[in-house]
Amino acid sequence: MRTKTVAVAVTEHRREQSLWSVKDAATYLRIPPKTLYEWRYKGDGPPSHRVGRYVRYVPSEVHAWVRSQ
C-alpha cells in the first residue's frame, strides 16, 4: 500500500516539474496556440524557452506571468 502512495506522489511531482508545450500553455491560458506564437514573436506573453526545435514553457513561470497581469 505504501508503494502506491509513493508512486502517486512521484507522478504528481513529475507533472509539476515537466515543461509545457505551446498547446499545453495555450490550453491553460484558454487562448489559441497561434496567440502564444504571436506574443513570443513580439516579446510579450509568458517567458518561453527553446528546447532544440521546440518551444516550451515552465508552468511556474506561466503562473507567475498570469499573476503579474
C-alpha positions in Angstrom: 0.0 0.0 0.0 2.9 2.4 0.8 4.3 1.8 -2.7 1.1 3.2 -4.3 1.2 6.3 -2.2 4.9 7.0 -3.1 4.2 6.3 -6.8 1.3 8.8 -6.9 3.5 11.4 -5.1 6.3 10.9 -7.6 3.9 11.1 -10.5 2.4 14.4 -9.2 5.9 15.8 -8.7 7.0 14.9 -12.2 3.9 16.5 -13.6 4.6 19.7 -11.8 8.3 19.7 -13.0 7.6 18.9 -16.6 7.7 21.6 -19.3 4.6 22.6 -21.2 4.3 22.6 -24.9 2.7 25.5 -26.7 -0.6 23.6 -26.8 -0.4 22.9 -23.0 0.2 26.6 -22.2 -2.5 27.7 -24.6 -5.0 25.3 -23.0 -4.1 26.6 -19.5 -4.5 30.2 -20.7 -7.6 29.4 -22.8 -6.2 31.1 -25.9 -5.3 29.7 -29.3 -1.7 28.4 -29.7 -1.2 31.0 -32.5 -1.6 33.8 -30.0 1.3 32.4 -27.9 3.5 32.3 -31.1 2.5 35.9 -31.8 3.3 37.0 -28.3 6.6 35.2 -28.4 7.5 37.0 -31.7 6.5 40.4 -30.3 8.3 39.7 -27.0 5.0 39.7 -25.0 3.4 36.9 -23.1 4.8 34.4 -20.6 8.5 33.5 -20.7 9.2 30.8 -23.2 12.3 28.6 -23.9 13.5 26.9 -27.0 14.5 23.3 -26.4 16.0 22.0 -29.6 13.5 22.9 -32.2 10.6 23.1 -29.7 9.2 26.0 -27.7 8.5 25.1 -24.1 7.0 26.8 -21.1 7.9 26.3 -17.4 4.5 26.1 -15.6 5.6 28.1 -12.6 6.7 31.0 -14.9 3.4 30.9 -16.7 1.6 31.1 -13.4 3.8 34.0 -12.3 3.1 35.8 -15.6 -0.6 35.4 -15.1 -0.4 36.8 -11.6 1.5 39.8 -12.8 -1.1 40.8 -15.4 
